[in-house]
Amino acid sequence: MANKRTDKQIDELLKRGIDEVIDRDSLRKKLKSGKKLRVKLGIDPTSPNLHIGRSIPLLKLRDFQQLGHKIVFIVGDFTGVIGDTSDKDSERPMLTDKQVKQNMKDYIKQAGKVIDIKKCEVHFNSKWLKKLNYHEVGRQADNFSLNEFISRENIKKRLDGGKRVSLRELLYPLMQGYDSVAVKADVEVGGTDQRFNLLAGRELQRHYGQPAQDIITNPLIEGLDGRKMSSSWGNVINLWDKPADMFGKVMSLRDDLIIRYFVLTTRVEMDTVKKYEADLAKGSNPRDIKMKLGYELVRFYHSEREAEKAQATFVKIFSDKQKPSQIPVFKSTRSDLLTILVESGAVSSKTEARRAVEQGGVKINDEVAKDSKATVKKGDVVQKGKRFFIKIG
């Protein structure tokens, strides 16, 4: 049994970082009863890194865990191959087993930065999904209509636009829903884009004679460029980013996202967050509040010491306009500037590298690089933007 909790604790659990609760009355009653709930989250390894957009449901799992409930963390090694297009405006291509295996290599360790993995149940959904046959899938599919699927906003938009929707995509909600059956979930947590899939879990649990799980949906968060945070767009803050990189990325956020990030991606007390919000409304410098956010995220994912170092590095580079005391040495396969920028990870393509040079955003030994065909030699320091430095080895 989990310990019985006060109304205030339950309100906090059912309010912070939440968009919708289905069924709120049912879940509140269970929480007040002291029953130890099985709280499920599944994540597909579609990329090697978890970003802080993923931390929002993970933090909600942590909230449940701290109240004594059982966390069931599912790595979608099977569903990851099939691909969920709930939040996509085009068909997600199928991944290979090899790609998924490589992507999920460190998923559990990354999730362990937020939740206590040792106290969780961890499953890979290929364990039960690979065993299903056509007969069983047909019985599951009979619980849903085609109209229900194509009425979903993003699917309808694609169909109206003449874009392809594969039959494979129709099967994904069945698979995620069956995960809830396999682990006997009492609660499932997921983003607002997962609402249809989460509801499918309730239907399939009823089909198999289980009580229907309650559902918590969390908002999706904007990335560094203002669009939804997505690994495919590269606008992310990853849980495994180095402290200085994490801090620097936070400092590049739009000012209007500061409070939203505090609420959704941290567990700083809400009274403190409201104070920050009031300070901003009164005209406080957004940079000062943003530095508190950067410090908190680095402290949470790394340590207090690393947060202090990251903040000091930021102040030194950006406020005092100095180079960092330690510049990483990089060895490239070629000496031309564009290749070095791509291979070092400063940019994702030569097109982006060329654009950065043309816009005056690249320096070689403190001099603005004016020629995208420039070459560099050993010992040169290449700088892109305000916080990317490498020394050519």
FINU-975873 format. One record per residue (C-alpha): x, y, z; residue in one letter. Coordinates in pm, whole numbers, plus 50000, padded with zeros to 5 digits. Example, Ala and Ser with C-alpha at 12.3 -4.5 7.8 and 13.67 -1.06 7.14 Angstrom:
<pts>
512304955050780A 513674989450714S 
</pts>
This chain:
<pts>
500005000050000M 501145035549927A 500785060350211N 497565079950216K 498155115750102R 496625149250186T 494325167849949D 497115193349893K 499605166449783Q 497015150549554I 496105184449405D 499785191049330E 500135156849167L 497035162248951L 497825198048856K 501495204948782R 502635196348432G 499225182648336I 496885190648048D 494085165748114E 493145137748355V 490805109248253I 489075099848483D 489985126548743R 487425115649004D 488465079348966S 492155087149002L 491645110649295R 489655083649476K 492415058049416K 495085082249538L 493155089949857K 492595052749924S 496285045849967G 496255018849699K 499675013249540K 499095021749175L 500925008348871R 501845039448671V 502985033448315K 505025053148063L 506285039747732G 508965056747523I 509985045747173D 513745047547102P 513435067546780T 516655086546859S 519635079447087P 518895107547333N 516075116747567L 515445154247573H 513775175147843I 510495173847655G 510535137147755R 511355147448112S 507825161348159I 506135126848183P 509235112848356L 508935139548624L 505285129948669K 506415093848719L 508875106948977R 506025124849155D 504075092049173F 507185073049279Q 507845096849567Q 504305090149689L 505025052849703G 503495040849375H 504995015249135K 506465028848813I 506305007248502V 508745020248240F 508395005047894I 511035008347624V 509225004447292G 511734982847110D 508854968146903F 506664999046863T 509805019146783G 510304998146470V 506685003346360I 506645040646432G 504045063346588D 502915093046378T 500675108446643S 502605141246634D 503815140046273K 502505157345962D 503775129445739S 504295091945759E 507095081645994R 509385056645819P 509895022645977M 513185018546161L 515324987446141T 515834964846442D 519494975446435K 518625012546450Q 516255007446742V 518774985946929K 521435012646887Q 519075040846988N 517885023947306M 521385015047424K 521395041047703D 517675048847737Y 517315033148080I 520355051548215K 519025084348081Q 515585078548234A 517415070548557G 518435106948580K 514805114748665V 513275083348818I 514725057049051D 515185028648803I 516055003749078K 512535007349214K 510845005248871C 509594976948658E 511364979748323V 509984961548019H 510674959147647F 507384955747462N 508714931647200S 508344905647478K 504574904147428W 503904921647096L 505984896846895K 503784868747021K 500504882746885L 499034866146577N 496614878846310Y 493674863846492H 494434882746814E 495224915346632V 491894912146447G 490024908246776R 491764939046914Q 491094959546600A 487384951446624D 487184975246921N 487865005546701F 486405020446386S 488265034946090L 486355067346141N 487755070746494E 491285068146359F 490965091746064I 489115117746273S 492325124646464R 493505159846387E 496875152146231N 495575122246032I 492615142045901K 494935170445802K 497155146445607R 494225130045431L 492715163745342D 496085173945202G 496335142744988G 499185127945191K 499615090545234R 498435073445554V 499625037445577S 497635008545723L 500645002845949R 499835035446126E 496375022646213L 497944994246409L 500115015546637Y 497355025046887P 496554988046925L 500144980447018M 500465008647270Q 497074999747409G 498054963347449Y 501104974147648D 498674985847917S 497004951947914V 500344933747940A 501504953248246V 498034957848402K 498434995648424A 496295015848666D 497505048948523V 499235058448198E 501135090748143V 501845106147801G 501855137847593G 498735154147455T 499675139947115D 499235105047263Q 495625109647373R 494125085447117F 496735058847198N 496165062747573L 492415059147529L 493055027847321A 494665013147632G 491445018447826R 489385001347554E 491674971447525L 491834966947900Q 488044964947905R 488204940247614H 490524917747819Y 488444921048135G 490724945348317Q 489734977948489P 490285007448255A 493415027348334Q 493195063948425D 495095087848199I 497275118248254I 498325138947954T 501095164547974N 501635195147753P 504265193947479L 507045219147521I 508605242647269E 512215237547167G 515045262247121L 513585275546795D 510025279346923G 508665248546745R 507725217046936K 510835201447083M 511865172746856S 515085153246806S 514435152846433S 514535190946429W 517575193446657G 515965220446873N 516475200747192V 518115201647532I 519185165747591N 519335149947936L 522925139847860W 524095173547732D 527305185247895K 526725210448177P 528045240747987A 526075231147675D 522875225947875M 523285259348050F 524085277247724G 521055262347550K 518795273847832V 520195309047800M 519235309047431S 515545302947511L 512915328747426R 512075349547732D 508385340447714D 509245303647774L 511125308248103I 508195302548339I 506765274548124R 510095256348148Y 510205261248526F 506715246448565V 507075217148325L 510745206848337T 511725213648699T 510355207249044R 511265241249185V 508505249849436E 505555266449265M 505605295249516D 509125303149396T 508105299949030V 505205323949088K 507655348549245K 509865346448935Y 506795352448720E 505855382848927A 509425396048906D 509355393648528L 506005411548516A 507525439648724K 510365443848475G 513165422148613S 515865412848363N 514745379848202P 518395369148179R 518675368048558D 515655344748589I 516865324148293K 520205318748468M 518295304548766K 516565280448525L 519865270248366G 521405265148710Y 518475243748826E 518495220848520L 522255215448533V 522065209248909R 519275183648861F 520895164348576Y 524515167948684H 525375183349023S 525505215449224E 529205218649150R 528695214748774E 525865240248784A 528165265648950E 530895258848693K 528485261348400A 527135294448525Q 530635308248579A 531645297048229T 528615314148080F 529315346648261V 532965345348159K 532275339047790I 529175360247738F 529385388047993S 533155392648003D 533515382047639K 536375358347717Q 537195324447572K 536585294147793P 539635283747993S 539625249047835Q 538945246247463I 538465210747333P 540945198547072V 539335185546754F 540975164946480K 539225166846144S 539645145045836T 540165176345627R 541425211845671S 538625231245501D 536445251945734L 533065238145623L 534065201945682T 535465210646025I 532245228246126L 530165197946021V 532415170746166E 532815189046498S 529045191046539G 528875228946524A 526365225746238V 524395197446083S 525305203245718S 527665221845487K 524745243345376T 524235254645734E 528005259445774A 528205280945461R 525275301945579R 526935307245920A 530125319445753V 528255342345513E 526385357645807Q 529615364745997G 528925338946266G 532265320546241V 535685332146360K 539195318246315I 541605330546582N 539215358946676D 538945370746317E 535605368246137V 535865342145861A 534845359045535K 535415330045294D 533495297345317S 536395281045127K 538875290445400A 541225264345544T 542575261345896V 545775247046038K 546835229546355K 546585252146658G 543905274946511D 540855282246729V 537535280646546V 534515297446702Q 530895295046589K 528425318146752G 529015327847112K 529595294547281R 531145269647038F 534955267647045F 537365241346917I 541125240446878K 542385222546568I 544575192846655G 
</pts>
